[in-house]
Amino acid sequence: MKKIEHIIGYLFIRFIFLPFQFLPYEACLALGRMVVRILAPLAKSKIKIARENIEFAFPNLTEHERQDILKKHLIYLGEMIADSLYAPRIDDRWLKKYFVYENGAEELDEKITKEGLGVVMISGHFGTWEVLVHWLGLQHKGLGIYKKMRNPWADRWYRRLRENSGIQLVPTIESAGPTVKGLKKGRWVGFGADQNAGKSGIFVQFMNRPASTFQGPALMAYLTGAKMILISFLRGDKDKKVHVHIRDLGVVDKDKFPDRDDVVRYYTQMWTQALEEEVRKTPEQYFWVHRRWKTKPGDFEGQV
């Protein structure tokens, strides 16, 4: 029965994918927005999660202001769907047309590349991250850590589409070895590390609440001497282009800390705080519908 459900789900995704293979980019964005408007009444539980997350994150805003963030967030979700399905068509010509590098981001990208160090690239589920995946492949032939989809048919198909950009994707449970090897060879490795980490994470503050957070980015930077950066690809409000923001978080300073656990905690909180600062500037483009704070302190014995 499960296999049949997976096949039906896979075929449905392939059907939805069809118009995104030939429509112009702006038309794809409009189609994505329309899809969300149609599906929103069927996704009340997800909208409720988003509303509650926004309330916790912005307690000082008025109800009207929080509702405005939620409305803009639904528009963003539609455009994110469009980006996810359009992304396999992205090439160098598209990047030149739609990319806007902010605050010296292009020069910083070039500088970091020339340094030759491995790069722990942290993005979070913020902005148009599927475009980021393809950019990492096209520009840096990087390596990306990803969580497999529950539907194996959809997972295999979409992984192939992503890897056509030149990125090498490694499932989370198999990522330690390839990540260390890649960083030591000077490769860029992408981490979408802001999902709920469950019992394997450590708690750091994020948007006014303790959040179970993956240790991978900080730990890999510690083990390999790689540089940490935070990168965000944000949709322009008026021009609908992709605005690139890069923050250089430096390399791990082991001498400041007595042991590895302290290092990992400090740098995990550091990149999480940097992500929060970016989210607060453009809150509608964070992925509020996911249960980021599902795991709470005390849920698992011994978790810190």
Disulfide bonds with the S-S distance in Angstrom:
none
